[in-house]
Amino acid sequence: MGYVAEPGLQAFRDTGSEDKWTAETVTAIRHWSPTMLSFRTTRYRGFRFTPGHYARLALPDAEGASVWRPYSVVSAAYDEYLEFLAILVPEGAFSAALGRLQVGDTIQVDKNSYGFLTVDQLAPGNDLWLLASGTGLGPMISILRDPAVWANFNKLIVVHSVRHADELAYRDEIAALPEVDFLAEGGASLGYLPIVTRDPGAAALNQRIPVLLADGQLEKAAKCEIGVDHSRLMICGNPAMATELRQLLGKLGFATNRRGILGQMAFEKYW
């Protein structure tokens, strides 16, 4: 199912509504599964972010109070709109409001962006691995839409783990990226490894990312070895997955950015 959009809505907003946030209009909604959706909003002209950053969004709860949550930006830094990928959590106050969201509704967006899942946290390398579970794919899409990433790495490898096949969001969009001229000019190759853990036969890989990394299946499937001298890894998703990967990669000599020393791996921590 594609985006449901309302025509004629201006993408850029000229002014902010408050000192710390702006009131943006929802311009499109796409349902990937019964519990996963992405949506686009107008973009305040002054909003700036680095691919991989997240924004703080607010929707009203049942009593009308603003409920704030962090969501990674999916759209490119040069897009005139903002795009976000979300999961509907049972009993969640923000999820309840998000489930009611319609094109034309208003959503509050913090004027600042945040986060550490950015390429500038990494030392120069040859291969860039983007490891995501669920909606952790969101910032990876923004990173993949950055021409500099295609110019600064030789191989880009996207690994997306989900429970069910209909949660493989942006699958077609990822496949089409090498056909985008200003990205292809960078010269990098792109690999995509979908993982589906609960639908037997839906994908060639069906185990959790830490398991696949530990037993070598991930490298075999990507036809690319992981080594601290040439590999750089960005991880976003389930906190348990992130913890396991941090431990596994740490034993291999990988480290995060510390005291100005660029690392070989980067994590998002807004859960």
N, C-alpha and C positions, 0 to 999 in steps of 0.2 A: 504494500500500500504506500502511495506517495504522500507528499505533503498536502494538507488541506490549507489553502491560502486565500486571503482576501486581497483582490487586486487594488491597486491605487494607493497603498499605504507607503508613505515616504520612508526610506530606509534610515537616513541619518536624522537625528534630532539636533536642533540647533542650540537648545539651552537645557540646563538641568532644572529639575523642579525643587530640589532641596540642596543644602550645602554638601551632604555626603552621598546622596543617591539621586537617581533620575527615574522618572516614571516612563517606562517604555511600553510599546504596544506589541502584543503578540501578533505576528503576521502569518505564521504557518505552523502547523502541527503534523507530525508524522508518527503513526503508531507502528512499531516494529513487531511487537507482541502484545498480549493482553496487559503486561506489566511494564513494558519498556517503550518509551517514546522520546522523540526529539522535537524541539520547537525552536522557532526563530523569533527574534524581536527586533524592533528598531534599535538603532545604535546612536547614542549621544556622541556628538562630534569630538568631545574631549576625552572619551574613553579610550585608553591605550592599554595594550597587553602584549606580552611576549608569548609566542606559541608554547603551550604547556601550562600557562597560568590558569587560575580559576577566578571566578567572580562570585560575589555574594548576592543572592537573589532573595526577594521577599514576596510572599503572597499572604492575603488575609485568611485567618482561621475562621471557625464558625462564629466567633464572637466579634470578628472584625479586626483583631490585633494582628500586626505584621509578624509573620514567622520567617526568619532568615535561615538560609542554608547555602553552603558553598557548592558550586557546580563548575567543572572545568569548561572552558570555552572550546567548542568544536570548530567554529568558523576560523578562517584565515585572518591574520592581522590586517590584511588589506580589504577584507569584505566590508560592505556597507551595512551589514546586519550582524547580529550576534546569534549564535546557535549553541544549543545545549542538549546533552543526552542525559536522560533521567530514568530511574526505576521507581515504580510505585511500591512503597513499603506499607504493608498492612498496619493499620492503626497509626500511621505517621501523620502528624498534623500538617506538614508541608505536602505530603503525598496526597492527602485528602483534597487539599486546595488545587494541587496540580492535576488531579483526576477530573476536576470540574473545569479546567482551563479551556477556553475557546478562543478562536481567532477573533481579534478585536479587543480582548481583555487587556488590562493593564498589569504590569509586573514591575516591581521596584528593582533597580540594579545599582549596586554600590559603584561609585565613580572610580574606585581603585581596583586593581587586580592584584592577585597574590600567588605565591607558590614557588617551589624549588625544582619543579620538573621541567627544566629548560636546558637546551643544548649547551648554553654557555656555562653550565655547571660541570661539563665534561672536558677532559683533556682531549686533544686531537686524536682521532683513531681512523680505522679503515671501515669497520662494520658497525652499524647502529641497529641494535635490537630494541624493539618496542614491545614490551611484554605487558599485556592487559587482560584483566578479567572483567566481564560484565560491562558496566558503563565506564570502567577505567579506560576504555578505548577512546573516549571523547578527546582528551588532550593529545592523544597520538595522531588523530586525524588532523588537528590543527598544526602539529609539528610536520606532518607529511605534506601539508599544503604550503610549506615554507621553501622557496627556491634555494635558499642558502643550505638547507639540509641536503638537498640533492647534489649540491656542488661540493660540499665538504666531506662527504662519505662516498665510498665506492659501492657499498651494499647497504640496503635498508631492508630489515626483516621484521614484519609485523606478525605477532603471535597474539591471537584473541581467543580466550577461553570463556565458554558460556555453558550453561546447563542444557539449554534446548536450542535446536537449530534456528528457530525464528528469532533468536536473540543475537544472531550474527549481523549486527547493524553495520551499515556502510560497506557491505561486502562488494557490491557492484562499484561503488565509488572508489574503493581502494584499487580494484582491478583496472579502473580507467585512468588512474593517476599517471602512469607512464606515457599516456597519450597526450597529456597536457604539455604543449610545446615549451612553455617557460620553465617547467619542472624538468622535462626530459633533457633540456640543454645542459643541465648540471652533470649528466653522465652516469648517475648512480643506477644500479639495478634494484628492483623491488621484488621481494618475496613475501608471500602471505600464507600463514599457517593457521587455519581455523581449528579450534578444539571444541568438541561437543561432548560433555561428560555424561549426560543422562538420556540421550536418544541413540540407542545402539545403531551403528552403521551410518550415522549422519555425517561423520567425518572420519578421515583416516586416523586421526589422533583423538583419543577419548579419555586421557588421564589428566590430572591437574598439572599445571606448568612446573611446579617444583619437582614432581616425580619424573616428568619427561626430561627435565634438565639433569637431574641426578643420575639417571641411567643412560644418558647419551642419546635418547630418542629425538630430542629437540634438534640437536646438531645434525643428526643423520637426516631428519626430514628437511632441514633447511639447506643441507649440503654445505655447511659452513661451521667450522670449529670456533669455539669460544675460548679466547685467550686474553689475558690482561693486557698484553702488549698491543693488540690491534682491535679488540672488541669494546664497544661501549653499550651499556644497557640502561634503559629507562623503564621503570616499573610503576604501574598504577592499577589499583583494584582492591580485591579483598585483603583486609589487614593481615589475615593469617598467611595468605600467599606471599605478601610482601615481606613478612617476618622470616618465612622459610627461605625465600630467595636471598634475602640479605645475609643470612647465615651461610647458605651454600656458596654464594659468590664471595663472601668474605674469606672463606677457607681457600678459595682459588686465588686470593690476592687482590680482589676488587675492593675499592673503597669509595666513599662518597666525598664530595667537596668538603675540605676541612681547612679552616684558617687560611683561606686564599689559595690552597693547593688544589688544583682541579682533580676531580676524581674520574673513575671509570664507570660509575653507576649513579643513578639519580632516582629518587622515590618521591611520590606525592604523599602527604601526611594529613589530609584534611578530614579523615574519618574520625 
